[in-house]
Amino acid sequence: MGLRVSFELDDDDLKHFRLIMRETRKTASRMAPEDIVAAAEQQLHVILGTSTPGFILERIQKLRFLIGMLTDLEWRLPHQEATRVLNALAYFTEPEDLIPDHIPGVGFLDDAIMVELVLRELEFEIEAYSDFCSFRDQLRSDSGNGTKTGRDKALQDRRDELQSQMRRRRDTRNSDGSRQEPLKLFD
């Protein structure tokens, strides 16, 4: 039998997480992007190898998707967006973060909370990349219908369209009232 526990982060809580993310960005600015990705992959491997509670694992596994956004050569995430994702991943490379990772059962709780905050903050980047992956998968299933050059051109056109849409949506966030106020972890 499962038990559902929920809590709400108020403005002071979010302010605290923003402060932590600012400090993380300072650290990340001194690291090479490939080192941040490698450290995040290593941390993900460590976490998945522990007896971490399922609700934490469920969120932490979403880091794979963020890593994919950065390392996917066909997606080619633009610099500004790549920096936002790198800043997010940098938080997960610090073992002595808000709750030290070595504490059994709850050591990765702050990481799981930060994943939720990051996923909200990067919602347009995530949606665009997800759409791109679906489009690419569809092209693969239709692979007998075109040349490599045609496939590459279709991917490039779709990538350009999605990345442009991603920026427009982020720039006009909340202007129509349909989207929740951004958390501004990466201001």
C-alpha positions in Angstrom: 0.0 0.0 0.0 1.4 3.4 -1.0 1.1 6.6 0.8 0.9 10.0 -1.0 2.7 12.9 0.7 2.6 16.3 -0.8 3.9 19.7 0.3 3.9 23.2 -1.1 6.9 25.4 -1.5 6.1 29.0 -0.6 7.9 32.1 -1.9 10.6 31.9 0.8 11.3 28.2 0.0 11.6 29.0 -3.7 13.8 32.0 -2.9 16.1 29.6 -1.1 16.3 27.2 -4.0 17.0 30.2 -6.4 19.9 31.2 -4.1 21.2 27.6 -4.2 21.0 27.6 -8.0 22.9 30.9 -8.2 25.7 29.4 -6.2 25.6 26.3 -8.4 25.9 28.5 -11.5 29.0 30.1 -10.1 30.6 26.7 -9.6 29.4 25.5 -13.0 30.9 28.5 -14.7 34.4 27.2 -13.7 33.7 23.7 -15.1 33.9 22.5 -18.7 30.4 21.4 -20.0 31.6 17.9 -20.7 32.8 17.7 -17.0 29.3 18.7 -15.8 27.6 16.2 -18.0 30.1 13.4 -16.9 29.6 14.3 -13.3 25.8 14.3 -13.6 25.9 10.9 -15.4 28.2 9.6 -12.6 25.8 10.9 -9.9 22.8 9.4 -11.7 24.6 6.0 -11.8 25.4 6.3 -8.1 21.8 7.2 -7.2 20.4 4.4 -9.3 22.7 2.0 -7.6 21.4 2.8 -4.1 18.2 1.8 -2.3 16.8 5.3 -2.8 13.0 5.6 -2.3 11.0 5.2 -5.5 9.5 8.7 -5.5 13.0 10.1 -5.5 14.2 7.7 -8.2 11.3 8.6 -10.4 12.3 12.2 -10.5 16.1 11.7 -10.6 15.7 9.4 -13.7 14.5 12.5 -15.6 18.0 13.8 -15.5 18.7 11.3 -18.4 16.4 13.4 -20.6 18.2 16.6 -19.7 21.6 15.0 -20.4 20.1 13.8 -23.8 19.2 17.4 -24.6 22.8 18.4 -24.3 24.5 15.4 -25.9 22.2 14.8 -28.8 24.2 15.8 -31.8 21.2 16.1 -34.0 19.3 18.4 -31.6 22.2 20.8 -31.2 20.8 22.8 -28.3 21.7 26.5 -28.7 24.2 28.0 -26.3 21.8 30.0 -24.2 19.5 27.0 -23.6 22.5 24.6 -23.2 23.8 26.9 -20.5 20.4 26.7 -18.6 20.5 22.9 -18.8 24.1 22.7 -17.7 23.4 25.0 -14.7 20.6 22.6 -13.8 22.8 19.5 -14.1 25.5 21.2 -12.1 23.3 21.1 -8.9 23.2 17.3 -9.1 26.9 17.0 -9.2 27.4 18.4 -5.7 27.3 15.6 -3.1 27.2 18.1 -0.2 24.2 20.0 -1.3 21.2 21.1 0.7 20.7 17.6 2.2 24.0 15.7 2.0 23.5 12.7 -0.4 25.0 10.2 2.0 22.0 10.4 4.4 20.0 7.2 3.9 16.5 7.6 2.6 16.4 11.4 2.3 19.8 12.3 1.0 18.5 12.8 -2.5 15.2 14.5 -1.5 16.5 18.0 -2.2 17.8 16.6 -5.6 14.3 15.3 -6.4 12.8 18.7 -5.4 15.3 20.5 -7.6 14.5 18.2 -10.5 10.8 19.2 -10.2 11.7 22.8 -10.1 14.1 22.5 -13.1 11.5 20.6 -15.2 9.1 23.4 -14.6 11.6 26.0 -15.5 12.8 24.2 -18.6 9.3 23.1 -19.7 9.6 24.7 -23.2 13.0 23.2 -23.9 11.8 19.8 -22.7 8.6 20.0 -24.9 10.6 21.0 -28.0 13.2 18.3 -27.5 10.5 15.7 -26.9 8.7 16.8 -30.1 12.0 16.6 -32.0 12.7 13.0 -30.7 9.2 12.0 -31.8 9.7 13.5 -35.2 13.1 11.8 -35.6 11.6 8.4 -34.5 8.9 8.9 -37.1 11.5 9.6 -39.8 13.4 6.4 -38.8 10.2 4.3 -39.1 9.8 5.9 -42.6 13.5 5.5 -43.5 12.8 3.7 -46.7 11.1 6.7 -48.1 14.0 9.1 -48.6 17.7 9.8 -48.7 20.1 10.6 -45.9 20.3 14.2 -47.3 16.5 14.4 -47.2 16.4 13.1 -43.7 19.1 15.5 -42.5 17.2 18.5 -44.1 13.9 17.4 -42.5 15.6 17.2 -39.1 17.3 20.5 -39.5 14.0 22.2 -40.6 12.1 20.6 -37.7 14.9 21.5 -35.2 15.0 25.1 -36.3 11.2 25.4 -36.1 11.0 23.8 -32.6 13.9 25.8 -31.2 12.4 29.0 -32.5 9.0 28.1 -31.0 10.7 27.2 -27.8 12.3 30.7 -27.5 9.1 32.5 -28.4 7.1 30.5 -25.9 9.6 31.2 -23.2 9.9 34.9 -24.0 6.1 35.3 -23.9 5.6 33.1 -20.9 2.6 34.1 -18.7 1.6 36.9 -21.1 -1.8 35.2 -21.8 -2.3 34.0 -18.2 -2.4 30.4 -19.2 1.1 29.5 -17.9 2.2 29.6 -14.3 4.7 32.3 -13.3 8.3 31.1 -14.1 10.4 30.1 -11.1 13.3 32.0 -12.5 16.0 29.6 -11.3 18.2 30.7 -14.1 17.7 34.5 -14.0 
